[in-house]
Amino acid sequence: MSDYEIANIELAEHGQKKIDWAWQYMPSLQFSYSKYRDSQPFKGATIAACLHLEAKTANLLITLKKLGATVAACGSNPLSTQDDICAALAKNGVNVYSRRGMSTDEYFGYVRKVLNYKPNVIIDDGADLVATIHQEMPELIPNILGGSEETTSGVKRLKAMNSQGVLKFPMIPVNDALSKYLFDNRYGTGQSVWDGFIRTTNMIVAGKTVVVVGYGWCGRGVAMRAAGLGAHVIVTEIDPHKACEALMDGFRVMSMEKAASVGDVFLTLTGNIHVIRREHFARMKNGVVLGNAGHFDVEISKPDLSAMADHIEHLRDNIDTYVMKDGRRINLLGEGRLTNLACADGHPIEIMDLSFSLQLESALYVYTHKLQPGLYPVPTETDRAVMESKLAALGIEIDTMTDEQTEYMKSWQE
């Protein structure tokens, strides 16, 4: 048995069933496990992970342990932690510290407990492990060989640290790999956000006006799926190129000031703070639904909502209804945290299979290569190999270039 602080160890059997279900549909991670099972490449490694603790993540953590690592994990979001999964992880020998609904103080307490294992490899989701090490526990830095980061928001923080010269060990931004953002961010977020919305509200999407705030890869996916469900989609942006792209993808583009009075559903996907705030709430219709799919619960200004509300009602799980002083009702999903994880099960299994295969390979890369501090891309051959394993598992064959074609592509002469 591992060490753990979780809600209820008796939930392990139910959690294990969810883990077993997901494992069936994770062929890329299965391939990695089969490739490394005999060599045990993580023997001697201590891996600290801060991730969304649900079934797909559990399969990554268990696989790392089976490949020789000591694994300590905490949940990266209070409402994405699934207590039965934590119990099953503990039974599988992962040292796990998390519970659904934990307070902010508890969350950072669990982060510190994981770091007390003195890891030499980090797997992060939002860069809280990395930030805590640099701000509070710098004595750990000499022992850390490197790590990887899962999210757009986390990569933003790492790039800021690196540009300021304060990042003290190597990190791989897994989020920037083709096998990650083209699929996880677009198709994963696109489906899972609407899964969370529909489960939580029991409302129809067709016919509604949906405002997608931010047209990065996640925003593209949410807008695409909203249109497929029959919604009228509006995109708000600060980047003129992305705004024009949204326009040419068939969506209306306008400022948030104008969209605020038109939308029925608002979804934020920017990674920035207070992109929906007081002046926007003041213009919104009665009954609107707000959700966030950025990593941190800062995109929708909860302080402004609270200040403007007469009181808050809770008529359904995962919905806070702010009743304004003028009687309008504004509904916030999942406390403004990640709608797809706070209100559902996160990205589909097949999507996270790709991302977690990249995480495993990236962890192995930093563990076996002596890298200087800084940011390193996922190696191109690794990125390609993960996608090839996925296609092979699906029985899909693709073409290869002939020798003649290869030489032609290298030449500048006709």
N, C-alpha and C positions, 0 to 999 in steps of 0.2 A: 504493500500500500504506500501511497505517496503521502506527503503532508498537504493539508488543504484547509481552507476556510470558505465554506459554501453554505447554501441554505439548508440542504437536506440530503444526506448521503443515501437515504432510502429511495430516492428517485432514480438511482443508477440504472435499474433494469429498463425503465421506460426510455431513458436517454440512450442506452445502448442500441435499442431497436431503431431509433432515428439515425444513429451513426451507421448502423449496418445497412439501412435503406440507402443512405447517401453513397456509401462506398461502392455499391453496385454500378453507379453511374459516374464514376471518377476514373476512367481508364488511363488517363495521363499520369495521375498520381500512382495508380497501380503499377504502371510501367516503370516509374522511377523506383518504386519499392522493390520490384523484381530485379531491376538492374543493379541495385546496391545492397540487396539483402545479405549476400554472402560476405561482402567486403567490409560491412559495418563502418562506413566512412566517418560517421559522427562519434565514434568511440573516443571518449575523452572530452567531448564538447559539452558545454553547459549553455543551453539556449534559453534566453528570456524572451517571451512573446507577450505582446499586448494586442489582442485581436478580438473580434466579435465572437463570443463563445457560443457557437451553434454547431450543428452536425457536420457541416463541411469543414469548418475549422478544426473540429475534433479529429477528423481523419488526418489532417496535416500534422497535428501535434502528436498523435499516436504513431504515425509513420516515422516521424523524427525520432521518437523514443525507440521504436523497433530497430532503427538504423544505428543505435548506440548512444544517442544523446541523453543527458539529463535535461528534462524540460520543465520549466516553470512558467505558468501562464496566468495572466489576469485579463479581465474583460475590458474592452476599449470603449464601452458605452453602457451606462446603467440599465438602459431599456433593451439592449440587444442581447444581454446575457440570458441564457436559458438554463434554469437551475437543474433540470434533469441532465443536461449535457455536462454541466460541471461535475455532477455526481458520477457520471459514467467516466469522465476523464480521470477523476481521482481513482476509481477502480482500475483504470488502465495504467496507473503509475505516473500520471502527469501531476505535478505539484500545482494545484490550481487555487486561485484566490479571487472570488467574485460572487456576487449574487444579484439577481434582478432587482432593480430599484435602489441600489446602493447610493448613499449620499456622495457628494463631491469629496468630502474628507475621507470617507471609506475608500473611494476609488483611488485616490492618491496614496492611501495607506497600503492598498493591495499592490500598486505599482512599486512601492518601496520594498514590500516583502519579496516580490519577484526579483528585484535587483539585488537583494541581499544574498542571492545564490551566487553572486559574483560571476556573471555570465561572460563568455568570450564571444558569443554571437547574439545579435539582437534581431528580432522580427517585430516590426512596429506597424501600427495602424493609427496614424495621426501624429506620430513623432513624440508622444508623451514620454516614452522610455528614454529616448535620446535627450530630450529637453531636461528631464529630471536628473539624468546622469550629469549633464554639463552644469546644471544650476545647483544641485544639492549633493551629488555623490561623485565628485571628480576623481576620487581615489580609485574608482573602478576603471578609469580610462586606460591605464597601461595594460590591463588584462584583456581588453576588448579587441578582437581581430577585425570586427566589422559587423555589418548588418544590412537589412533590407527594409524598405518602406512600401506599404501597400496603396496608400491613398493619394489623391491629388492634393488634399489639404496638407497632408504630412510632407509631401515632396516640396510644397511651397515653403514650409518652415525650414526644411533642410537646405534648400537653395539660399534662403536668407542667411542661415548660419554659415554656409560655405562662402557666400559672397563677403561676409563680414570677417572671415578668417577665424571663426570660433569653433568650427566642426573639427573635433579632435580624433576622429577615427573614420575609416572608410564606410560609406553607405551606398547601397545599390537602390535607386528609385525604380522598383519593380513596376510601379504605376506607368512609367514612361515606355515600357516595352510594348511592341505591337500586339503580342499575344494577350496583353492585359487590357490596354485602353480601348482598342478597337472592339473588344467583345465584352469585357467586364463593365466598363464604363457606359458603353452604348446599349448593348442588348441586355446586360444584367440589370443595370439601373432602370432602363426603359420598362422592363417587365415587372421588376420587383416593387417599384414605387407604386404602380397601379394595383398590384396585388395588395399592398398595404392599405391603399386608399379604399379599395372595394371591400376588403374584409372588415375594415374598421367602421366605415360609414354605412355600408349596405345601400349605397346610392348608385345610380346609373351615371355613366360618363358621357354617353351619346347625347348630343344636343347642348351640352354645357360649353361655356367659354372658359378655356383653361389658359392661364397665364404662366408661361415657363420663364423663369428668371435666370438667365444665363444660358448661352448656347455653345458651351463646350461639349465634349463627348457625352457627358451625362445628360446635359440638356437636350442634345440631339436625340438621344434615345427616348427620353420622356416625351418629347414633342411628337416623335414618330409614332409611338404607341398610342398617345392621346388621339392623334388623327385617325389611327386605325380603329380606335374604339368609337369613333363618330363625333369627337369633340371639335369645336372651333378653337384653333390654337393661336394665341398671341405670344410673341417672344419679346422680352426686353433685354437689352444688351448695352454695354459700354464700348465694345469693340466694333468699329465700323465694318470690318471684314466679316466678322461672325454675324452681324446684323444683316448684311447683304446676303450672306449664305442662307440665313433663315428665310429671308424674303424669297429667294430663288428656290428654296425647298417648298414654297407654297404657303408660308405662314405670314400672318400680319405682324408687323414690327412697329412698336411704339414705345414711348417712355413709360416708366412705372406710374408717373403722375396721371397719365391718361388711362393706362390699363387698370388702375385701381378701381375706377368707377364702373368698369365693364365686366371684369372677371367674376366667374362663379367659383373657380378653384385656382389657387395660387401655389406654385411649387418652386422653391428656391434651390439653385444648384450652382452657386458662384464661388464658395469658399471664402466669401467676404462677410463683413459684419454689417448688420442693420440695413440690408438691402430692401426690406419692407419695414416701414417705421411709422411714426405718429401721423405725418401728413397723408400717408397712404391709407392707414386705417380709417382716418376721418372721412375718406371718400368712398369707402367700400359699401356694397349693398348688404342688406340683411341676409344672414344665412350663409355667407361665404365660408369656404373651407381652406385653411392654410396648412401646407406641409413643407417640410425641408428634407432635402437629400444631400446636403453638404455634411461634412464630418462633424462639425461642432454646432451646438444649438444657439448660434449667434446671428444667423442670417435674418430671422424674423425677430424683431425687437420685442422680447417679452416684457422688459421694463416699461416700454411705452404702452403695450397692451394693458398691463396691470394698472398703470396710472390712469388710463382712459376708461377703465371698466368700473361699473357700479358694483358688480359681483361676478363670481365665476361659478358655473354649474357643471355637473358631471352626469350626463344622461347616458353615456355609453363609455365603455372602457377605451382608454387611449384617446379620448377627446375632451379637451378643456374648452368649454363654451364661455367666452368673455361677453357678458351682457353690458353693452355700452350704456352710458347715462341717458342716451336718446332712445334706448330700447332695442337698437340693432344688436344682432347676435353674430359674433365672429368666432368660428370654431377652429381650434388649433389641434393638429394631430400629433400624438406622441410627444407632448411637451416641447415641440419644436426640434426634437432629435430626429435622427435618420428614420424617415417614414417607412422605408422598406425593411428595416430591422426592428424598430420599436413596435411596428404594427403588423409585421409579418415575419417571414423566415429568411429575409435577405435574398441575395441573388440566387438564381436557379443553380442546381447542383452542377450541371454540365459546364456552366460558365466558371464557377469557382474552381473546378477541376483544373482549368488552364492557369488561373492565377496562383493557385497553391502549388502547382508543379513548378512554376517560376520561382515561388518563394523557397521551395526546397532546394532547387538548383542554385539559387542565389546565395542561400545560407552556406551551401557546400563550397561555393566559389570563394567566399570571403574566409571560410575556415581553412581552406587548403592553399590560398595564395596570400603572400605577405604584401599587402597593399598599403600605400601611404594614405594619410587622412584626405578625405575629399569625396566627391560623388563619382560613381562609376556606372555606366549603362549596363544593363543585362547584356552579356556577350551575345552577339548576333547569332552565333551557332546554337547557343542555348535557346534563344527565342524561337528560332526556326525548328529546332528539334522537338520542342514542346508541341508546336502546331502539327508537325508531322506525325507525332504519336497520336494526337487527337484524330486526325484524318484516317490514320491506319486503323484505329479502333472502330471507326465508322464504316470501314470497308471502302474508303474513297481513294482512288489513285489519281495522281496528277502527272503531268508530263515533265520530262527533263530535256535539257538542251543537248543537241548533238555536238560532237567535237567541233564541227564546222561552225555551228551557231555560237559556241563559246568563244572561238577565235574571232569571229566576226564582231561580237560585242566588245571585244578588247581593242579593236582596231579603229583608228580614225580615218583610214583610207578606204575608199570604195573598192 
